[in-house]
Amino acid sequence: MKKAKILYFHTGNEAELRERPVEDGFITMGDKMWFVDGTEPITLKGRMGNQSLYILKWNTPHPAQLNPDSKEIRIPRGIGDVTEIKKKMMELTGLKKVALVQMVFTQDKSYTSEALKKITSLSILGNMLRVRKQAPSMILLFIGVIIGVVVMWGLQFAGFKFF
């Protein structure tokens, strides 16, 4: 279970930054659940290493996907086109490279994050979606040591000399 940063939008212009675990490809917050397994996260680099960032919205079951420098970016009339905006941003900020990014949420009115949480919490369907969990590494190490001791004892009993 790895932890990920989440930029969670409560409304269209109100967001909150949280940290939640990703369990079996799902992120759960309260009575809502998001499926993040098929989405490429944004990588945040920090002092302690890299961490994943997902952008979630209150009414969609999937995180946002980013379209960098897409020709489909919608810009209001009167502002200009994409190249003009990039030139203005480079002049104002002094940056050498500027990228416009558009967040795209896939939304279906009948399929929400609350519905996903309710479906997976049902005992029949929920158990079908769960991925089998791996044993902790200490248990696997302990089993490996026991098997190794048994093999070494068997070889020594058969007449092999190791020391």
N, C-alpha and C positions, 0 to 999 in steps of 0.2 A: 504494500500500500504506500503510494507516494503522495506527497502533498503538492498542491498546485495553488498558485495565486489566481484569484477570480475577480474580475471587474464585473460586478453584478448591477444591472440597470433595474431600479425599482420602477421608474417611469421613463419617458423618452429623454429626459434631460437630468435625471437624478441617479447617481451611481454610487456604489460603495465597493471598496477594495477589501476582499476577505481571503483567508487561507483555509482550504478544505482538502481532505484526502480524496483521492481518486480510487474507488473500489470497483473492480471488475468493469472498468470503462464507464462508470457512472459517477456523477457528483450529486450529492444529496444535501439540501439545505431546507430544514423544516419540513413542510409538506410538499416540496417540489423536488424534481429530479431531472437531470440533464444527461443525455447520452453523448459522451465526448470521445469515445473510442476511435471513431473514424475521422476525427478532425485533427489537423496539424496545429499544435499549440504555438503560441509566440514564446520564444526563448528569452528569458530575462537573465542577464549575466550579472553576477554579484560577487562579493568577496568570498562567499562560501561555496561558489559553484553556480551552475545553471539551475533555473527553476522555470516551470511551465506556467504560462498565463493564458487563461481562457476568458473570453468576453461573453457573458451570459445575459439574457434578457428575460424579464418576468413571464412573458407569454409564448416563448418558443422552447421546444425541448432539445434543440441543438445549439451549440455555441456559434458565434459569428465567424464567418470566414472572411479573410481579407483579400481584396482585389487590388494589389499594388499596380499603379500606373495603368489602370484599365481604361479602355476607350469608352466604356459604358458609364463613367462617372458623370453624375448629373450635377451640373453647375447652373445656378439661377442666371437668368438673362441679365445682361448689363454688367456682369462681372468680367467676362472674357472667356477665352478658351483655356485649356489645360496648359499649353506652353506659355501663354502670357502670365498665368498665375505662378508657374514655376519660376519664371524670370523675375517677377516682382518679389517672390519669397527669397530668392538668392540675393537680390539687391538689399533687401531689408535685414536679412539675418547674417549675411556674409558667408553662408554655407556654399560649398562647391557643388553639392549634389542634393537635390530635393526630390522627394517622392510623394505623390498624392496617393492616399490609401482610402478605400471605401469599405466600410463594414457591411456585410450582407448577411441578414438573418433569414433563414428559411422558415416560413410560418404557415401553419395550417390551423384553421379555426377549430377543427375537431380533435386536434392532437396537440395538447399543451403539456407543460412540465408537471402540472398537478395530475393530469391523466396518466402520464408515464409513471409517476410515483404510485398511484393507486393500482395500476395494472401489475407492476412488479411486486407490490406488496401482497397480492393475491397468492395464496399458497400453491396453487397449481401452476399458474403462469410464472410466478416469481422463481420457483425452483428450476424451471426450464431455462431461464435466462442466466442463471448464475454460472460463473466459471469455477471449475474446481480449484480450490486453493492449494498452494504448495506447502509442504511441511517446512517448518523453520530450519534454518541451516544448522543449528546445533543438534537437532534430532538426526538429521542426515549424517552429520559428522560422527555422532555416537554410533549409529548403525554401521557406518563404514569401518570404524575402529573395531567393533565387535566381529565383523566379517573378516577383517584382516588378522585378528588374533586367532580365530578359528582356523583359517587357512594356514597360518604359520605353525600352529600346533599340529595340524594334520600332516603337513610336510615333515616336521621334525619327528613325529611319530612313525612316519613311513621310512625314516632312515636318512633324510637329508640333514647335513650339518651346516649351520649358518655361521657359527662363531668358533 
